[in-house]
Amino acid sequence: SEIRNERKTKVGKVVTTNGKTIVVAVVDTESHPLYKKSVKKTVKFKAHDENNEAHVGDTVSIMETRPLSKDKCWRLVEILERAK
C-alpha cells in the first residue's frame, strides 16, 4: 500500500462550482527558455467536491484519484483558505 501515498496533490484557487464539481486553477511559474523571464502558467483541473464545501475564491488542496467522469480525476482534500 506504499503506492497509495504516491498520489499527486496540487494547491489552487476555485474558479467555478457546479453541483459536486469544482474547477481549480493552479498557477505555476516557469522560466522562459530563451529570455529567462518568469512566466505564469495557469492550468485548470476539475475536482470532485462531495459535500459542496468549496466556494469560488477559496484556496484548496486537491488530490489525484480514479477517473470520476470523462475529464474529472481529482478530488477535494481540504480547504486551506476561505474567500474573503
Secondary structure, 3 states (H helix, E strand, C coil): CCHHHHCCEEEEEEEEEECCEEEEEEEEEEECCCCCCEEEEEEEEEEECCCCCCCCCCEEEEEEEEEEECCEEEEEEEEEECCC
